[in-house]
Amino acid sequence: MERRHQLRVAAIHDMSGYGRCSLAVILPVLSTMGIQCCPVPTAVLSTHTGGFEDVVIKDLTDYISPTLAQYKKLGIAFDAVYSGFLASTEQIDHCLDFFREYKDSLKIVDTVMGDHGKPYRTCTPELCKRMGELVNVADVITPNLTEAAMLLGEKYPVELTAAAARSWLARLCERVKVAVITGVPLADGVIANIGCDREQGGFWRVDCDYVPASYPGTGDIFAGVLTGGLLKGDSLPIAMDRATTFTQIAIKNTYSYGLEPRGGVMFEPSLSWLVNGNSACGFRKL
Ligand code: PXL
């Protein structure tokens, strides 16, 4: 058996050249946290699909299965398998194979399907429907509010009361150990990231400062930091706090310079926070 001294993650996600999302943010985040990230690209894109024309997309659906076969043959182990943006419905099956072959690894599914109440233009109804199959085998899921509503068959809400938020999390936690919903407008007027850990118990919220702009890739940064924190032994509220704080630092820096939103957030100058930054313990019970 291979001897290792470092955490290792397989990240099944797309690589978008411009726009700071998916592997382009997850790789640097996990590396900075001291974790080896092995990218398994689902597609290569010139830019992400949020607000650019003439996007060049190379679908890599036939890449994942042979890659998995080679890793198994080589005896390569992963502490976590993390899936994100998928380019075709077949890739659901390939992710299911990955999760089955690495059954003892932490299984993180970022249910990338849509935002602002609508599915992404690449996310077909069939893909949205089958995302539930990945949720059913996952340990940890990180939907945004749009995706949580889609998974639960709910209408996209204007806001959630604390009781409704706990109920949404509890319903997701019937299927997974840990559910985190990002960007939830709570009825007290605050947008929060909320989470539930079925085994440890408890519903948690980490409040976000309101910034009047929306940037792609922030969910990927959040999920990347959350994954790193959980792997390194953070409790769920501490991992949520770390991920929220880092994402907010990047959002606020970007906003302060008035940078074009579709370019994503300027996280690179703040990566050192992930090395030195302690959780500010900005979590509380939901
Ligand atoms: O961050 C979500 C995401 C990931 N990958 C691609 C996207 C998007 C959102 O638009 O287009 C290619």
py3Dmol code that shows the C-alpha trace and the ligand (Angstrom):
import py3Dmol

protein = """\
ATOM      1  CA  MET A   1       0.000   0.000   0.000  1.00  0.00           C
ATOM      2  CA  GLU A   2       1.186   3.465  -0.907  1.00  0.00           C
ATOM      3  CA  ARG A   3       2.600   5.542   2.012  1.00  0.00           C
ATOM      4  CA  ARG A   4       1.494   9.134   1.955  1.00  0.00           C
ATOM      5  CA  HIS A   5       2.138  12.235   3.993  1.00  0.00           C
ATOM      6  CA  GLN A   6      -0.232  14.607   2.291  1.00  0.00           C
ATOM      7  CA  LEU A   7      -3.967  14.810   1.713  1.00  0.00           C
ATOM      8  CA  ARG A   8      -4.986  14.174  -1.901  1.00  0.00           C
ATOM      9  CA  VAL A   9      -8.213  15.066  -3.714  1.00  0.00           C
ATOM     10  CA  ALA A  10      -9.499  14.082  -7.165  1.00  0.00           C
ATOM     11  CA  ALA A  11     -11.478  17.052  -8.480  1.00  0.00           C
ATOM     12  CA  ILE A  12     -13.867  16.227 -11.322  1.00  0.00           C
ATOM     13  CA  HIS A  13     -14.732  19.663 -12.655  1.00  0.00           C
ATOM     14  CA  ASP A  14     -14.262  21.807 -15.759  1.00  0.00           C
ATOM     15  CA  MET A  15     -11.250  23.939 -16.642  1.00  0.00           C
ATOM     16  CA  SER A  16     -12.310  27.378 -17.869  1.00  0.00           C
ATOM     17  CA  GLY A  17      -9.472  29.516 -19.173  1.00  0.00           C
ATOM     18  CA  TYR A  18     -10.859  32.954 -18.299  1.00  0.00           C
ATOM     19  CA  GLY A  19     -13.346  33.877 -15.623  1.00  0.00           C
ATOM     20  CA  ARG A  20     -11.942  32.266 -12.486  1.00  0.00           C
ATOM     21  CA  CYS A  21     -14.201  29.311 -11.760  1.00  0.00           C
ATOM     22  CA  SER A  22     -14.007  25.547 -11.292  1.00  0.00           C
ATOM     23  CA  LEU A  23     -10.528  23.991 -11.487  1.00  0.00           C
ATOM     24  CA  ALA A  24      -8.920  27.376 -12.122  1.00  0.00           C
ATOM     25  CA  VAL A  25      -9.834  28.363  -8.549  1.00  0.00           C
ATOM     26  CA  ILE A  26     -10.066  24.976  -6.818  1.00  0.00           C
ATOM     27  CA  LEU A  27      -6.496  23.982  -7.707  1.00  0.00           C
ATOM     28  CA  PRO A  28      -4.810  27.071  -6.210  1.00  0.00           C
ATOM     29  CA  VAL A  29      -7.095  27.035  -3.159  1.00  0.00           C
ATOM     30  CA  LEU A  30      -6.388  23.389  -2.282  1.00  0.00           C
ATOM     31  CA  SER A  31      -2.669  23.729  -3.081  1.00  0.00           C
ATOM     32  CA  THR A  32      -2.424  26.723  -0.755  1.00  0.00           C
ATOM     33  CA  MET A  33      -4.125  24.687   1.965  1.00  0.00           C
ATOM     34  CA  GLY A  34      -1.353  22.110   1.544  1.00  0.00           C
ATOM     35  CA  ILE A  35      -3.567  19.573  -0.195  1.00  0.00           C
ATOM     36  CA  GLN A  36      -2.668  17.835  -3.450  1.00  0.00           C
ATOM     37  CA  CYS A  37      -5.413  18.367  -6.017  1.00  0.00           C
ATOM     38  CA  CYS A  38      -5.512  16.011  -9.003  1.00  0.00           C
ATOM     39  CA  PRO A  39      -7.725  17.602 -11.669  1.00  0.00           C
ATOM     40  CA  VAL A  40     -10.021  15.354 -13.684  1.00  0.00           C
ATOM     41  CA  PRO A  41     -11.402  17.821 -16.233  1.00  0.00           C
ATOM     42  CA  THR A  42     -14.948  17.261 -17.470  1.00  0.00           C
ATOM     43  CA  ALA A  43     -14.543  19.863 -20.209  1.00  0.00           C
ATOM     44  CA  VAL A  44     -12.107  22.543 -21.252  1.00  0.00           C
ATOM     45  CA  LEU A  45     -13.685  25.930 -21.982  1.00  0.00           C
ATOM     46  CA  SER A  46     -12.193  29.178 -23.197  1.00  0.00           C
ATOM     47  CA  THR A  47     -14.327  31.056 -20.656  1.00  0.00           C
ATOM     48  CA  HIS A  48     -17.140  30.032 -18.341  1.00  0.00           C
ATOM     49  CA  THR A  49     -20.628  30.330 -19.784  1.00  0.00           C
ATOM     50  CA  GLY A  50     -21.869  33.201 -17.638  1.00  0.00           C
ATOM     51  CA  GLY A  51     -21.924  36.270 -19.869  1.00  0.00           C
ATOM     52  CA  PHE A  52     -19.499  35.471 -22.713  1.00  0.00           C
ATOM     53  CA  GLU A  53     -20.264  34.801 -26.366  1.00  0.00           C
ATOM     54  CA  ASP A  54     -18.489  32.342 -28.685  1.00  0.00           C
ATOM     55  CA  VAL A  55     -17.377  30.112 -25.810  1.00  0.00           C
ATOM     56  CA  VAL A  56     -15.120  27.315 -27.073  1.00  0.00           C
ATOM     57  CA  ILE A  57     -16.075  24.063 -25.342  1.00  0.00           C
ATOM     58  CA  LYS A  58     -14.200  20.775 -25.639  1.00  0.00           C
ATOM     59  CA  ASP A  59     -16.265  18.108 -23.961  1.00  0.00           C
ATOM     60  CA  LEU A  60     -14.137  15.465 -22.203  1.00  0.00           C
ATOM     61  CA  THR A  61     -16.854  12.901 -21.515  1.00  0.00           C
ATOM     62  CA  ASP A  62     -14.644  10.082 -22.844  1.00  0.00           C
ATOM     63  CA  TYR A  63     -11.761  11.105 -20.565  1.00  0.00           C
ATOM     64  CA  ILE A  64     -13.049  10.266 -17.082  1.00  0.00           C
ATOM     65  CA  SER A  65     -13.538   6.461 -17.262  1.00  0.00           C
ATOM     66  CA  PRO A  66     -10.099   5.598 -18.680  1.00  0.00           C
ATOM     67  CA  THR A  67      -8.520   8.000 -16.194  1.00  0.00           C
ATOM     68  CA  LEU A  68     -10.293   6.223 -13.341  1.00  0.00           C
ATOM     69  CA  ALA A  69      -9.133   2.863 -14.733  1.00  0.00           C
ATOM     70  CA  GLN A  70      -5.512   4.037 -14.834  1.00  0.00           C
ATOM     71  CA  TYR A  71      -5.643   5.425 -11.276  1.00  0.00           C
ATOM     72  CA  LYS A  72      -7.072   2.162  -9.961  1.00  0.00           C
ATOM     73  CA  LYS A  73      -4.442   0.151 -11.848  1.00  0.00           C
ATOM     74  CA  LEU A  74      -1.694   2.311 -10.369  1.00  0.00           C
ATOM     75  CA  GLY A  75      -3.197   2.006  -6.870  1.00  0.00           C
ATOM     76  CA  ILE A  76      -3.501   5.776  -6.483  1.00  0.00           C
ATOM     77  CA  ALA A  77      -5.497   6.642  -3.360  1.00  0.00           C
ATOM     78  CA  PHE A  78      -7.591   9.759  -2.730  1.00  0.00           C
ATOM     79  CA  ASP A  79      -8.753  11.126   0.605  1.00  0.00           C
ATOM     80  CA  ALA A  80     -11.631  12.813  -1.172  1.00  0.00           C
ATOM     81  CA  VAL A  81     -13.368  12.677  -4.528  1.00  0.00           C
ATOM     82  CA  TYR A  82     -15.023  15.959  -5.363  1.00  0.00           C
ATOM     83  CA  SER A  83     -17.361  16.448  -8.324  1.00  0.00           C
ATOM     84  CA  GLY A  84     -18.564  19.746  -9.758  1.00  0.00           C
ATOM     85  CA  PHE A  85     -19.494  21.100 -13.192  1.00  0.00           C
ATOM     86  CA  LEU A  86     -20.454  18.269 -15.540  1.00  0.00           C
ATOM     87  CA  ALA A  87     -20.618  18.662 -19.299  1.00  0.00           C
ATOM     88  CA  SER A  88     -22.952  15.760 -20.139  1.00  0.00           C
ATOM     89  CA  THR A  89     -25.427  13.372 -18.547  1.00  0.00           C
ATOM     90  CA  GLU A  90     -23.042  10.447 -19.143  1.00  0.00           C
ATOM     91  CA  GLN A  91     -20.590  12.117 -16.774  1.00  0.00           C
ATOM     92  CA  ILE A  92     -23.058  11.413 -13.949  1.00  0.00           C
ATOM     93  CA  ASP A  93     -22.401   7.694 -14.540  1.00  0.00           C
ATOM     94  CA  HIS A  94     -18.653   8.301 -14.663  1.00  0.00           C
ATOM     95  CA  CYS A  95     -18.778  10.178 -11.340  1.00  0.00           C
ATOM     96  CA  LEU A  96     -20.886   7.380  -9.833  1.00  0.00           C
ATOM     97  CA  ASP A  97     -18.172   4.936 -10.964  1.00  0.00           C
ATOM     98  CA  PHE A  98     -15.488   7.137  -9.368  1.00  0.00           C
ATOM     99  CA  PHE A  99     -17.390   7.314  -6.082  1.00  0.00           C
ATOM    100  CA  ARG A 100     -18.021   3.554  -6.128  1.00  0.00           C
ATOM    101  CA  GLU A 101     -14.367   2.718  -6.803  1.00  0.00           C
ATOM    102  CA  TYR A 102     -13.225   5.107  -4.034  1.00  0.00           C
ATOM    103  CA  LYS A 103     -15.910   4.142  -1.560  1.00  0.00           C
ATOM    104  CA  ASP A 104     -13.823   4.997   1.522  1.00  0.00           C
ATOM    105  CA  SER A 105     -12.939   8.509   0.308  1.00  0.00           C
ATOM    106  CA  LEU A 106     -14.905  11.542   1.434  1.00  0.00           C
ATOM    107  CA  LYS A 107     -17.441  12.143  -1.360  1.00  0.00           C
ATOM    108  CA  ILE A 108     -18.150  15.805  -2.033  1.00  0.00           C
ATOM    109  CA  VAL A 109     -20.706  16.776  -4.651  1.00  0.00           C
ATOM    110  CA  ASP A 110     -20.959  20.405  -5.629  1.00  0.00           C
ATOM    111  CA  THR A 111     -24.325  20.254  -7.383  1.00  0.00           C
ATOM    112  CA  VAL A 112     -23.454  22.804 -10.089  1.00  0.00           C
ATOM    113  CA  MET A 113     -26.736  23.331 -11.960  1.00  0.00           C
ATOM    114  CA  GLY A 114     -27.726  26.999 -11.860  1.00  0.00           C
ATOM    115  CA  ASP A 115     -27.895  30.306 -10.055  1.00  0.00           C
ATOM    116  CA  HIS A 116     -30.302  33.200  -9.456  1.00  0.00           C
ATOM    117  CA  GLY A 117     -33.287  30.862  -9.780  1.00  0.00           C
ATOM    118  CA  LYS A 118     -32.360  29.526 -13.237  1.00  0.00           C
ATOM    119  CA  PRO A 119     -30.409  26.553 -14.606  1.00  0.00           C
ATOM    120  CA  TYR A 120     -27.097  27.284 -16.383  1.00  0.00           C
ATOM    121  CA  ARG A 121     -27.442  27.076 -20.159  1.00  0.00           C
ATOM    122  CA  THR A 122     -25.271  23.925 -20.197  1.00  0.00           C
ATOM    123  CA  CYS A 123     -27.441  22.160 -17.620  1.00  0.00           C
ATOM    124  CA  THR A 124     -30.106  20.161 -19.435  1.00  0.00           C
ATOM    125  CA  PRO A 125     -33.294  19.027 -17.641  1.00  0.00           C
ATOM    126  CA  GLU A 126     -31.945  15.457 -17.807  1.00  0.00           C
ATOM    127  CA  LEU A 127     -28.659  16.492 -16.166  1.00  0.00           C
ATOM    128  CA  CYS A 128     -30.535  18.392 -13.442  1.00  0.00           C
ATOM    129  CA  LYS A 129     -32.736  15.355 -12.815  1.00  0.00           C
ATOM    130  CA  ARG A 130     -29.818  12.967 -12.574  1.00  0.00           C
ATOM    131  CA  MET A 131     -27.741  15.228 -10.279  1.00  0.00           C
ATOM    132  CA  GLY A 132     -29.927  13.741  -7.528  1.00  0.00           C
ATOM    133  CA  GLU A 133     -28.218  10.372  -8.102  1.00  0.00           C
ATOM    134  CA  LEU A 134     -24.874  11.923  -7.146  1.00  0.00           C
ATOM    135  CA  VAL A 135     -26.461  13.524  -4.084  1.00  0.00           C
ATOM    136  CA  ASN A 136     -27.699  10.087  -3.020  1.00  0.00           C
ATOM    137  CA  VAL A 137     -24.124   8.744  -2.788  1.00  0.00           C
ATOM    138  CA  ALA A 138     -22.468  11.935  -1.488  1.00  0.00           C
ATOM    139  CA  ASP A 139     -21.224  12.646   2.037  1.00  0.00           C
ATOM    140  CA  VAL A 140     -21.136  16.420   1.575  1.00  0.00           C
ATOM    141  CA  ILE A 141     -23.130  18.647  -0.793  1.00  0.00           C
ATOM    142  CA  THR A 142     -22.827  22.394  -1.368  1.00  0.00           C
ATOM    143  CA  PRO A 143     -25.817  23.634  -3.404  1.00  0.00           C
ATOM    144  CA  ASN A 144     -26.549  27.332  -3.739  1.00  0.00           C
ATOM    145  CA  LEU A 145     -30.145  28.382  -3.053  1.00  0.00           C
ATOM    146  CA  THR A 146     -31.202  27.767  -6.680  1.00  0.00           C
ATOM    147  CA  GLU A 147     -29.732  24.268  -6.661  1.00  0.00           C
ATOM    148  CA  ALA A 148     -31.173  23.434  -3.222  1.00  0.00           C
ATOM    149  CA  ALA A 149     -34.632  24.426  -4.489  1.00  0.00           C
ATOM    150  CA  MET A 150     -34.132  22.241  -7.591  1.00  0.00           C
ATOM    151  CA  LEU A 151     -32.992  19.257  -5.487  1.00  0.00           C
ATOM    152  CA  LEU A 152     -35.951  19.576  -3.132  1.00  0.00           C
ATOM    153  CA  GLY A 153     -38.535  20.314  -5.854  1.00  0.00           C
ATOM    154  CA  GLU A 154     -39.280  23.684  -4.252  1.00  0.00           C
ATOM    155  CA  LYS A 155     -39.991  27.026  -5.881  1.00  0.00           C
ATOM    156  CA  TYR A 156     -37.033  29.438  -5.802  1.00  0.00           C
ATOM    157  CA  PRO A 157     -37.848  31.483  -2.694  1.00  0.00           C
ATOM    158  CA  VAL A 158     -37.443  35.222  -2.150  1.00  0.00           C
ATOM    159  CA  GLU A 159     -36.308  34.452   1.401  1.00  0.00           C
ATOM    160  CA  LEU A 160     -36.442  31.654   3.972  1.00  0.00           C
ATOM    161  CA  THR A 161     -37.476  31.861   7.602  1.00  0.00           C
ATOM    162  CA  ALA A 162     -35.008  30.203   9.992  1.00  0.00           C
ATOM    163  CA  ALA A 163     -37.524  27.367  10.475  1.00  0.00           C
ATOM    164  CA  ALA A 164     -37.851  26.838   6.702  1.00  0.00           C
ATOM    165  CA  ALA A 165     -34.056  26.967   6.316  1.00  0.00           C
ATOM    166  CA  ARG A 166     -33.640  24.270   8.985  1.00  0.00           C
ATOM    167  CA  SER A 167     -36.310  22.184   7.275  1.00  0.00           C
ATOM    168  CA  TRP A 168     -34.567  22.457   3.862  1.00  0.00           C
ATOM    169  CA  LEU A 169     -31.263  21.402   5.458  1.00  0.00           C
ATOM    170  CA  ALA A 170     -32.892  18.539   7.361  1.00  0.00           C
ATOM    171  CA  ARG A 171     -34.477  17.227   4.163  1.00  0.00           C
ATOM    172  CA  LEU A 172     -31.132  17.339   2.345  1.00  0.00           C
ATOM    173  CA  CYS A 173     -29.478  15.662   5.344  1.00  0.00           C
ATOM    174  CA  GLU A 174     -31.801  12.688   4.972  1.00  0.00           C
ATOM    175  CA  ARG A 175     -29.621  11.937   1.921  1.00  0.00           C
ATOM    176  CA  VAL A 176     -26.136  13.157   2.958  1.00  0.00           C
ATOM    177  CA  LYS A 177     -24.064  13.612   6.140  1.00  0.00           C
ATOM    178  CA  VAL A 178     -23.345  17.290   5.565  1.00  0.00           C
ATOM    179  CA  ALA A 179     -25.398  19.800   3.580  1.00  0.00           C
ATOM    180  CA  VAL A 180     -24.403  23.424   3.120  1.00  0.00           C
ATOM    181  CA  ILE A 181     -26.605  25.876   1.215  1.00  0.00           C
ATOM    182  CA  THR A 182     -24.888  29.063   0.052  1.00  0.00           C
ATOM    183  CA  GLY A 183     -26.351  32.520  -0.429  1.00  0.00           C
ATOM    184  CA  VAL A 184     -29.587  32.118   1.496  1.00  0.00           C
ATOM    185  CA  PRO A 185     -31.589  35.322   2.103  1.00  0.00           C
ATOM    186  CA  LEU A 186     -32.949  34.764   5.595  1.00  0.00           C
ATOM    187  CA  ALA A 187     -36.092  36.467   6.818  1.00  0.00           C
ATOM    188  CA  ASP A 188     -34.078  38.711   9.179  1.00  0.00           C
ATOM    189  CA  GLY A 189     -32.703  40.465   6.081  1.00  0.00           C
ATOM    190  CA  VAL A 190     -29.242  38.831   6.166  1.00  0.00           C
ATOM    191  CA  ILE A 191     -27.755  36.632   3.439  1.00  0.00           C
ATOM    192  CA  ALA A 192     -26.086  33.626   5.032  1.00  0.00           C
ATOM    193  CA  ASN A 193     -24.400  30.363   4.216  1.00  0.00           C
ATOM    194  CA  ILE A 194     -26.207  27.702   6.212  1.00  0.00           C
ATOM    195  CA  GLY A 195     -25.295  24.121   7.013  1.00  0.00           C
ATOM    196  CA  CYS A 196     -26.200  20.973   8.864  1.00  0.00           C
ATOM    197  CA  ASP A 197     -24.047  18.079  10.056  1.00  0.00           C
ATOM    198  CA  ARG A 198     -26.257  15.042  10.571  1.00  0.00           C
ATOM    199  CA  GLU A 199     -23.804  13.177  12.809  1.00  0.00           C
ATOM    200  CA  GLN A 200     -22.577  16.083  14.941  1.00  0.00           C
ATOM    201  CA  GLY A 201     -26.039  17.612  15.020  1.00  0.00           C
ATOM    202  CA  GLY A 202     -26.941  21.236  14.777  1.00  0.00           C
ATOM    203  CA  PHE A 203     -27.870  23.802  12.178  1.00  0.00           C
ATOM    204  CA  TRP A 204     -25.372  26.591  11.568  1.00  0.00           C
ATOM    205  CA  ARG A 205     -25.300  29.962   9.834  1.00  0.00           C
ATOM    206  CA  VAL A 206     -22.419  32.182   8.788  1.00  0.00           C
ATOM    207  CA  ASP A 207     -23.636  35.626   7.779  1.00  0.00           C
ATOM    208  CA  CYS A 208     -22.304  37.431   4.704  1.00  0.00           C
ATOM    209  CA  ASP A 209     -21.869  41.183   4.315  1.00  0.00           C
ATOM    210  CA  TYR A 210     -24.035  42.430   1.474  1.00  0.00           C
ATOM    211  CA  VAL A 211     -22.090  43.444  -1.643  1.00  0.00           C
ATOM    212  CA  PRO A 212     -24.251  44.778  -4.509  1.00  0.00           C
ATOM    213  CA  ALA A 213     -22.616  42.658  -7.217  1.00  0.00           C
ATOM    214  CA  SER A 214     -22.583  39.005  -8.232  1.00  0.00           C
ATOM    215  CA  TYR A 215     -19.503  37.128  -9.375  1.00  0.00           C
ATOM    216  CA  PRO A 216     -19.148  33.686 -10.982  1.00  0.00           C
ATOM    217  CA  GLY A 217     -16.902  31.113  -9.342  1.00  0.00           C
ATOM    218  CA  THR A 218     -17.561  32.189  -5.764  1.00  0.00           C
ATOM    219  CA  GLY A 219     -19.446  28.938  -5.125  1.00  0.00           C
ATOM    220  CA  ASP A 220     -16.430  27.003  -6.404  1.00  0.00           C
ATOM    221  CA  ILE A 221     -14.052  28.926  -4.137  1.00  0.00           C
ATOM    222  CA  PHE A 222     -16.396  28.363  -1.193  1.00  0.00           C
ATOM    223  CA  ALA A 223     -16.703  24.622  -1.888  1.00  0.00           C
ATOM    224  CA  GLY A 224     -12.934  24.297  -2.397  1.00  0.00           C
ATOM    225  CA  VAL A 225     -12.083  25.930   0.938  1.00  0.00           C
ATOM    226  CA  LEU A 226     -14.857  23.992   2.697  1.00  0.00           C
ATOM    227  CA  THR A 227     -13.480  20.725   1.292  1.00  0.00           C
ATOM    228  CA  GLY A 228      -9.950  21.610   2.392  1.00  0.00           C
ATOM    229  CA  GLY A 229     -11.114  22.582   5.875  1.00  0.00           C
ATOM    230  CA  LEU A 230     -13.189  19.438   6.402  1.00  0.00           C
ATOM    231  CA  LEU A 231     -10.314  17.242   5.183  1.00  0.00           C
ATOM    232  CA  LYS A 232      -7.934  18.926   7.590  1.00  0.00           C
ATOM    233  CA  GLY A 233     -10.253  18.297  10.530  1.00  0.00           C
ATOM    234  CA  ASP A 234     -12.304  21.481  10.837  1.00  0.00           C
ATOM    235  CA  SER A 235     -15.728  21.125  12.421  1.00  0.00           C
ATOM    236  CA  LEU A 236     -18.497  22.022   9.957  1.00  0.00           C
ATOM    237  CA  PRO A 237     -19.079  25.544  11.393  1.00  0.00           C
ATOM    238  CA  ILE A 238     -15.348  26.303  11.354  1.00  0.00           C
ATOM    239  CA  ALA A 239     -14.993  25.041   7.760  1.00  0.00           C
ATOM    240  CA  MET A 240     -18.048  27.102   6.754  1.00  0.00           C
ATOM    241  CA  ASP A 241     -16.609  30.157   8.468  1.00  0.00           C
ATOM    242  CA  ARG A 242     -13.208  29.717   6.806  1.00  0.00           C
ATOM    243  CA  ALA A 243     -14.819  29.288   3.369  1.00  0.00           C
ATOM    244  CA  THR A 244     -17.186  32.237   3.843  1.00  0.00           C
ATOM    245  CA  THR A 245     -14.444  34.552   5.104  1.00  0.00           C
ATOM    246  CA  PHE A 246     -12.038  33.759   2.260  1.00  0.00           C
ATOM    247  CA  THR A 247     -14.754  34.091  -0.382  1.00  0.00           C
ATOM    248  CA  GLN A 248     -15.822  37.428   1.108  1.00  0.00           C
ATOM    249  CA  ILE A 249     -12.271  38.780   1.178  1.00  0.00           C
ATOM    250  CA  ALA A 250     -11.998  38.008  -2.554  1.00  0.00           C
ATOM    251  CA  ILE A 251     -15.445  39.480  -3.331  1.00  0.00           C
ATOM    252  CA  LYS A 252     -14.792  42.704  -1.429  1.00  0.00           C
ATOM    253  CA  ASN A 253     -11.357  43.202  -2.981  1.00  0.00           C
ATOM    254  CA  THR A 254     -12.850  42.722  -6.443  1.00  0.00           C
ATOM    255  CA  TYR A 255     -15.721  45.083  -5.705  1.00  0.00           C
ATOM    256  CA  SER A 256     -13.366  47.748  -4.347  1.00  0.00           C
ATOM    257  CA  TYR A 257     -11.545  47.880  -7.689  1.00  0.00           C
ATOM    258  CA  GLY A 258     -14.784  47.850  -9.694  1.00  0.00           C
ATOM    259  CA  LEU A 259     -13.580  44.902 -11.767  1.00  0.00           C
ATOM    260  CA  GLU A 260     -15.908  43.376 -14.359  1.00  0.00           C
ATOM    261  CA  PRO A 261     -17.995  40.736 -12.574  1.00  0.00           C
ATOM    262  CA  ARG A 262     -17.774  38.106 -15.292  1.00  0.00           C
ATOM    263  CA  GLY A 263     -13.989  37.917 -14.752  1.00  0.00           C
ATOM    264  CA  GLY A 264     -14.652  36.307 -11.369  1.00  0.00           C
ATOM    265  CA  VAL A 265     -13.117  37.377  -8.069  1.00  0.00           C
ATOM    266  CA  MET A 266      -9.557  38.535  -7.443  1.00  0.00           C
ATOM    267  CA  PHE A 267      -8.610  35.847  -4.937  1.00  0.00           C
ATOM    268  CA  GLU A 268      -4.940  35.407  -5.837  1.00  0.00           C
ATOM    269  CA  PRO A 269      -3.462  38.228  -3.684  1.00  0.00           C
ATOM    270  CA  SER A 270      -5.320  36.837  -0.646  1.00  0.00           C
ATOM    271  CA  LEU A 271      -4.304  33.176  -0.937  1.00  0.00           C
ATOM    272  CA  SER A 272      -1.838  33.585   1.950  1.00  0.00           C
ATOM    273  CA  TRP A 273      -4.859  34.064   4.248  1.00  0.00           C
ATOM    274  CA  LEU A 274      -5.588  30.384   3.679  1.00  0.00           C
ATOM    275  CA  VAL A 275      -2.135  29.509   5.013  1.00  0.00           C
ATOM    276  CA  ASN A 276      -2.221  31.731   8.075  1.00  0.00           C
ATOM    277  CA  GLY A 277      -5.847  32.646   8.627  1.00  0.00           C
ATOM    278  CA  ASN A 278      -7.720  31.227  11.556  1.00  0.00           C
ATOM    279  CA  SER A 279     -11.451  30.893  11.475  1.00  0.00           C
ATOM    280  CA  ALA A 280     -12.889  34.091  12.883  1.00  0.00           C
ATOM    281  CA  CYS A 281     -15.593  31.979  14.528  1.00  0.00           C
ATOM    282  CA  GLY A 282     -18.293  34.014  12.823  1.00  0.00           C
ATOM    283  CA  PHE A 283     -20.720  31.122  12.960  1.00  0.00           C
ATOM    284  CA  ARG A 284     -23.790  30.738  15.111  1.00  0.00           C
ATOM    285  CA  LYS A 285     -26.700  28.368  15.486  1.00  0.00           C
ATOM    286  CA  LEU A 286     -29.418  28.749  12.865  1.00  0.00           C
TER     287      LEU A 286
END
"""
ligand_1 = """\
12
PXL
O -19.076 28.295 -11.269
C -20.003 27.508 -11.913
C -19.568 27.231 -13.327
C -18.607 26.271 -13.545
N -18.182 25.968 -14.778
C -18.669 26.597 -15.862
C -19.635 27.577 -15.719
C -20.102 27.895 -14.427
C -21.120 28.934 -14.271
O -21.483 29.653 -15.154
O -20.108 28.211 -16.820
C -18.150 26.257 -17.217
"""
view = py3Dmol.view(width=600, height=400)
view.addModel(protein, "pdb")
view.setStyle({"model": 0}, {"cartoon": {"style": "trace"}})
view.addModel(ligand_1, "xyz")
view.setStyle({"model": 1}, {"stick": {}})
view.zoomTo()
view.show()
